[in-house]
Amino acid sequence: MANKEHHVNRVRPPKERRLAALGVEALGLGEVNPRVRVRVRRPVAALLESLTPKRRGEVFEAGLRALGMEVGDGKE
């Protein structure tokens, strides 16, 4: 059976253009997008939701450092 998606690479826009249309940017080198659940008060949740994903990550890392937890450099 022939691959029905063989033409997709010819008609699909570049990844950067598709992401820009969604209002997001590609992950950088060493970045991941984990799915975690947290329990916070409603005002904290509203503030987190107002931040960009990149800024949320910065806030999360700063909080871990403030608690004395070591944050690695991302090189494994």
C-alpha positions in Angstrom: 0.0 0.0 0.0 1.4 3.4 -0.9 2.1 6.0 1.8 -0.7 8.5 1.6 1.4 11.2 3.3 4.3 11.1 0.8 3.4 14.6 -0.5 3.2 16.2 3.0 6.8 17.5 2.9 6.1 19.4 -0.3 3.0 21.2 1.1 3.8 21.6 4.8 5.2 25.0 5.8 8.5 25.1 7.7 8.3 24.2 11.4 9.2 27.8 12.4 6.3 29.2 10.4 3.8 26.7 11.8 4.9 27.4 15.4 4.7 31.2 14.8 1.2 30.8 13.5 0.3 29.2 16.9 2.1 31.9 18.8 4.8 29.7 20.2 8.5 29.2 19.7 10.5 26.0 19.2 12.3 24.6 22.2 15.9 25.5 22.6 18.9 23.2 22.9 18.6 21.2 26.1 15.0 22.5 26.8 12.2 20.1 27.5 8.4 20.6 28.0 7.5 18.4 30.9 3.9 17.8 32.0 3.7 18.3 35.7 0.8 19.1 38.0 1.1 21.5 40.9 -1.2 22.5 43.7 -1.2 26.2 44.3 -3.6 28.9 45.5 -5.9 30.4 42.9 -4.1 33.8 42.7 -0.8 32.0 42.2 -2.3 29.9 39.4 -3.7 33.0 37.7 -0.2 34.6 37.9 1.5 31.6 36.5 -1.0 31.3 33.6 -0.3 35.0 32.7 3.4 34.2 32.2 5.0 32.9 29.1 6.2 29.3 29.2 9.9 30.6 29.2 9.2 32.9 32.1 7.4 30.2 34.0 10.6 28.0 33.7 12.7 30.9 34.9 10.4 31.4 37.9 10.4 27.7 38.7 14.3 27.5 38.6 14.6 30.6 40.8 12.2 29.0 43.3 14.2 25.8 43.4 17.4 27.8 44.0 15.7 29.8 46.7 14.8 26.5 48.5 18.5 25.5 48.3 17.9 22.8 45.7 20.7 22.5 43.2 19.8 23.2 39.6 22.1 21.5 37.1 23.4 23.1 34.0 21.3 20.8 31.7 24.3 18.8 30.5 23.8 15.2 31.2 
